């Protein structure tokens, strides 16, 4: 039996599944994207409050990566004191159905199987 990856990606230089996974595959990337979908625009501290288990360094690094990938906007709103607002780009916002499907699948999994081992 052929895998889905083989069937959908055979003969392609870039597999669409691999591209999508590469963009949002880090642990916190989908979580950051989902928080920005709900709030539209958040400062660093506000975003960290909404993801309490993430360290400042990881959040900063992940926001930088998401900005480099064209999924998050970073806007300096005040230089003294230094303040930055983060929001999703149009491309980042287009991930909404993917993030919603992840939420639905995760909810179903938790309801039927409990927390992962």
Secondary structure, 3 states (H helix, E strand, C coil): CCCHHHHHHCCCCCCHHHHHHHHHCCCCHHHHHHHHHHHCEEEHHHHHHHCCCCCHHHHHHHHHHHHHCCCEEEEEEEECCEEEEEEECHHHHCCHHHHHHHHHHHHHHHHHHCCCC
